């Protein structure tokens, strides 16, 4: 296994991680922004108000995107194991 092989595997792994985490993080960011605007408009400054809606939205996003996320992970692992013989010299 060469250094280029390791770099390629790591690059692919990081890209997969970012690709899978981005939708859930964006949902959390959007819900947090909406709640922050609501808090500013109503002058409610309760820090725990954002916790429950964010958790529920993340849970809902994981339920909706779970199949897509698992299929991407499965595809990455399948590709990694399919090329396993190339990494052993």
Secondary structure, 3 states (H helix, E strand, C coil): CCHHHHHHHHHHHHHHHHHHHHHHHHHHHHHHHHHHHHHHHHCCCCCCHHHHHHHHHHHHHHHHHHHHHHHHHHHHHHHHHHCHHHHCC
